[in-house]
Amino acid sequence: MAREKTYDCKCFDLGEFFLEDEPDLNTEANRRALAIEVQEAIESFIADKRRNYEPPDPMRGVEFPFAENH
């Protein structure tokens, strides 16, 4: 059984906002379809960034003072 695709309400709001200027396309079905596409694009972006994430080196840029007479 296929799982129903879901989306955050902000994605729906965004789709609704952009379709306001497209009266021929501004239907409930199209707003939902656009919301799903926006949600999938966001999830894909986040997954890609997490896959390629390298945490910063906490020691980068830290200078260690050395004693003059070592």
N, C-alpha and C positions, 0 to 999 in steps of 0.2 A: 504494500500500500504506500503510495507516494505521500510524503509529508507536505503539508501546506506551507508555503513560503510565508514568512512573517517579516515585518518591518517595524522599525521604531516610528512612533507618531511624528517625530520631527522629519523623517523622510517623507511621510505623506504630506506634511505641511509644505515641504519644499516643492514636491511635485505639484501640489495644488497651486502654489504661488506661480510657478513657471507656466502652468497651463492656463492661467487666467487670461493670458493674451492670445490664446489659441482656442476660440470658441468651438471650432469644429472638432477639436481633439479633447476638449475639457469635459470628459465623462468620468463617472465613478470608476469604471473599469480601467481607463487610461491612467487616472490618478493612482490607483492601486498598483498598476503595472510599473509606472514610473517610480513609485515608492520602493518597490521590490528591487528594481535596478539600482537605485541610489544606495539602498541598504547593502546589496551585494558588492557594489563598487567600494564602499567604505570598508566592509569586512575584508575584501581582497587586499586593499591598501594596507590595512593594519596587519594582516597576516604576513604580507611581503616585508613590511618594515620589521616585524618581530623576527622573521627568519634571518634577516641580514643585520640584525642589531648586534653591535659590539659595544659593551659597556665601556665608558671612558676609563682610562687608567687613572686611578686616584693619585698616583705619584707624579703624573705628568705636570711639569711646570713647577714642581716643588724643588727648591734649592736646599741643599744640605750644607750648612756652614762647617768648614773643617778647621780644626785648631791649627794655628800658625806653626806650631812646633811639633807636628806629628811625625 
